[in-house]
């Protein structure tokens, strides 16, 4: 956790070589300049900042944009054959097609699988943690037993101890949302190897591209075994395509069949085409990741200016301790046109999650926050 000190994670020549800097800058600088120009032009009229979501305003890659435009000629037709993209994904992960499924973003897969599997017992998940799909499952009668974090980290030992004969599924997000903390790879691997022998484990890797040495942090390699591991990923976050609704699942063939048996819609042409075009585009990813780091650093700076503690994040968001009622801060920000998100969790009643958004929106947040903190300073810390 950090407060009022040098911004962590700042890019220096010790962190990457000159070639990487130049390649990254070729994507990042034009994007920031474009958004920055728009910020200057519209700063006076900006009245709303959407910081409650975790989108990536860097946007799709150039190749994805071209593919989207070209896909219009196919807009009259359903995507009837998903094999090409499944095969590309399978080749990257050293998995056969039978272990790869596509989804409309990762949320559809998470919601459908958590509900279907969870109906046989209950789900175990960390708290605070991403729970939109768990709320979907709850509306259909599935119960979730939440396990508190320990020093802001997912407590794998406590989660394992909470498993009993009624546990149907374990859910984890890595990095965790909203804390942005990465679960140590060795610990997560050991947990999955042990638990998934008897109980399915979902690893939500929505932000995994942002992890250091990402391909070495994923749990996808465990799907190569017979373990009941379900890895979900999406193009909505780092790939900047939240509006195109495309994601994928890596799992045992039985789980792939289970998901497809629950799915009622096919893929959309633009999303499918864009995913085909940009998956694994390392040059683009370097630019998108550096852009997101720049936005995160802006949030760290805002926290430092207001003497607020925060957690260094590996996601497209930052978790901030306002030292005030989070609900009161959220309401006060909303009244001034800034949307943020709070999570119900014991011990985190003063924390808010702020999305990376655009520099324009972050500047609006920067301008708005001091007055909000002053307005709710008399609020109780917990409530």
MOZICOR-V80751 format. One record per residue. PSI is psi in radians with two decimals (* if undefined). D_CENTER is the distance of its C-alpha to the mean C-alpha in Angstrom with 1 decimal. Layout:
# MOZICOR-V80751
psi=[PSI	PSI]
d_center=[D_CENTER	D_CENTER]
This chain:
# MOZICOR-V80751
psi=[2.56	2.68	2.26	1.04	-3.02	2.41	2.17	2.68	0.17	2.49	2.20	2.90	-0.34	-0.30	-0.44	2.73	3.01	-0.66	-0.76	-0.72	-0.79	-0.75	-0.77	-0.76	-0.56	-0.41	-0.78	-0.87	-0.78	-0.67	-0.82	-0.67	-0.75	-0.84	-0.67	-0.71	-0.72	-0.60	-0.79	-0.75	-0.56	0.19	-0.71	-0.50	-0.11	2.17	0.08	2.32	2.10	1.50	0.19	-0.05	2.95	0.78	3.01	1.73	-0.08	-0.54	3.08	2.82	2.81	-0.70	-0.68	-0.70	-0.72	-0.72	-0.66	-0.79	-0.75	-0.43	-0.25	-0.56	-0.30	0.12	-0.43	-0.11	2.60	2.70	1.76	-0.35	1.88	0.07	-0.63	-0.85	-0.68	-0.66	-0.67	-0.79	-0.78	-0.68	-0.72	-0.60	0.07	0.79	2.56	2.79	-0.59	-0.25	0.24	2.29	2.63	2.73	2.78	1.52	-3.05	-0.29	-0.70	-0.82	-0.77	-0.79	-0.82	-0.78	-0.72	-0.68	-0.86	-0.76	-0.71	-0.37	-0.30	-0.05	-2.12	2.87	2.54	2.29	2.71	2.78	2.22	2.58	2.93	2.33	0.22	-0.78	-0.53	-0.57	-0.68	-0.81	-0.66	-0.62	-0.25	0.29	0.13	2.29	2.52	2.31	2.02	2.39	2.14	2.62	2.84	1.97	0.78	0.05	2.57	2.20	1.52	-0.66	-0.76	-0.66	-0.73	-0.71	-0.41	-0.15	2.34	-2.97	-0.33	-0.07	2.14	-0.41	2.54	2.32	2.34	2.53	2.22	1.98	2.68	2.47	2.03	-0.04	-0.43	0.18	2.40	2.34	2.21	2.28	-0.83	-0.70	-0.73	-0.71	-0.82	-0.72	-0.84	-0.74	-0.64	-0.94	-0.73	-0.02	-0.44	-0.45	2.33	2.45	2.14	2.22	1.91	1.91	0.78	-0.52	0.33	-0.46	-0.38	-0.17	2.55	2.32	1.03	-0.80	-0.23	-0.10	-0.29	2.72	0.15	-0.57	-0.45	-0.37	-0.34	-0.40	-2.89	0.11	2.54	1.16	2.35	1.96	2.22	2.43	2.89	2.70	0.08	-0.45	-1.61	-0.59	-0.08	0.59	0.75	-0.62	-0.11	-0.17	1.26	2.31	-3.08	2.86	2.42	2.08	3.05	2.64	-0.64	-0.63	-0.64	-0.80	-0.67	-0.80	-0.83	-0.46	-0.32	-0.32	2.37	-0.13	2.73	3.08	2.77	2.54	-0.85	-0.76	-0.75	-0.80	-0.74	-0.73	-0.73	-0.65	-0.55	-0.18	2.15	0.22	1.62	-0.62	-0.81	-0.80	-0.68	-0.74	-0.77	-0.75	-0.74	-0.63	-0.82	-0.64	-0.68	-0.76	-0.71	-0.72	-0.58	-0.72	-0.70	-0.75	-0.72	-0.71	-0.79	-0.72	-0.56	0.17	0.76	2.44	2.69	2.95	2.30	2.35	2.55	0.22	-2.92	0.79	2.89	2.37	2.16	2.35	1.94	-0.21	0.41	2.94	2.07	-0.65	-0.65	-0.70	-0.75	-0.79	-0.74	-0.68	-0.75	-0.66	-0.39	0.14	0.24	2.13	2.23	3.11	2.51	2.77	2.31	1.96	2.28	2.33	-0.14	0.54	-0.22	0.09	2.48	2.60	2.25	2.16	2.74	-0.65	-2.64	2.76	-0.64	-0.83	-0.65	-0.62	-0.63	-0.74	-0.76	-0.70	-0.58	-0.60	-0.81	-0.74	-0.64	-0.79	-0.66	-0.67	-0.60	0.27	-0.45	-0.03	2.63	2.56	-0.59	2.33	*]
d_center=[19.7	21.3	23.7	26.1	26.3	25.4	21.9	20.1	18.7	21.0	21.9	25.5	27.8	27.6	23.9	24.4	27.5	29.2	28.4	24.6	25.0	27.0	24.8	21.7	23.8	25.0	21.7	20.3	23.6	24.5	21.1	21.4	25.1	24.6	22.2	24.4	27.5	26.1	25.3	28.9	30.3	28.5	28.1	31.0	29.8	26.1	26.0	22.4	19.0	15.8	13.7	12.5	9.7	6.6	8.4	10.0	13.7	14.8	15.1	16.0	18.2	22.0	22.5	20.0	21.8	25.1	24.1	23.0	26.4	28.3	26.7	28.5	31.6	30.0	28.7	31.7	30.7	28.2	26.2	28.6	27.8	24.3	25.9	25.5	21.7	21.6	24.2	22.4	19.3	21.8	23.7	20.8	20.0	23.7	23.5	25.8	24.9	25.5	22.4	20.1	19.1	17.5	15.7	15.0	11.3	10.0	10.7	14.4	14.6	13.0	15.4	18.3	18.3	17.7	20.5	22.8	22.5	22.3	25.6	27.5	26.7	23.8	20.2	19.3	16.0	15.2	15.6	14.0	10.9	8.8	11.9	12.2	13.3	15.5	17.1	17.9	19.4	21.3	22.9	24.4	25.8	23.3	23.1	20.5	21.7	19.4	19.9	19.7	18.0	20.6	20.6	16.9	16.2	15.6	19.3	19.8	23.5	23.5	21.3	23.7	26.7	25.5	25.7	28.9	30.7	28.8	25.3	24.0	20.4	18.1	14.3	12.0	8.3	8.5	7.6	8.1	6.6	8.7	10.7	8.6	11.3	11.7	13.9	17.1	17.5	21.1	20.6	17.8	19.9	23.0	21.4	20.3	23.7	25.5	23.8	23.0	26.7	27.3	24.1	21.1	17.9	14.5	11.9	8.4	7.2	4.3	4.2	7.8	9.7	9.3	11.1	14.9	16.7	13.7	16.1	17.8	15.0	14.0	15.8	16.8	20.2	21.0	21.0	24.0	25.9	26.8	24.2	22.4	18.9	16.3	13.4	10.9	9.0	8.5	10.0	8.3	6.1	8.2	11.1	11.4	12.5	10.8	14.5	15.7	13.9	13.9	12.2	13.9	14.9	16.9	19.4	23.1	25.2	26.0	22.4	22.0	25.2	24.1	21.0	23.3	25.8	23.6	22.3	24.5	23.3	23.2	20.9	21.5	23.4	21.6	18.1	19.9	21.9	19.2	17.2	20.6	21.3	18.3	16.9	17.5	18.8	18.8	20.5	18.0	15.0	17.0	17.5	14.0	12.8	16.0	15.4	12.1	14.1	16.9	15.0	13.8	17.4	18.6	16.9	18.4	21.7	21.6	21.2	24.1	26.2	26.0	26.3	23.1	21.4	17.7	15.4	14.6	10.9	9.1	5.9	6.5	8.4	11.4	13.0	16.6	19.8	22.1	25.0	25.7	24.9	21.3	22.4	25.3	23.2	20.8	24.0	25.7	22.9	22.8	26.6	26.2	23.7	20.4	17.7	15.3	13.8	15.4	14.9	18.1	18.8	22.1	22.3	19.5	21.6	21.6	17.9	15.8	12.2	12.6	10.3	11.4	13.2	16.5	19.2	21.4	19.2	18.7	22.4	23.0	21.0	23.0	26.2	25.5	24.2	27.6	29.5	27.0	27.2	31.0	31.2	29.5	30.9	33.3	30.8	30.7	28.0	27.0	26.9]
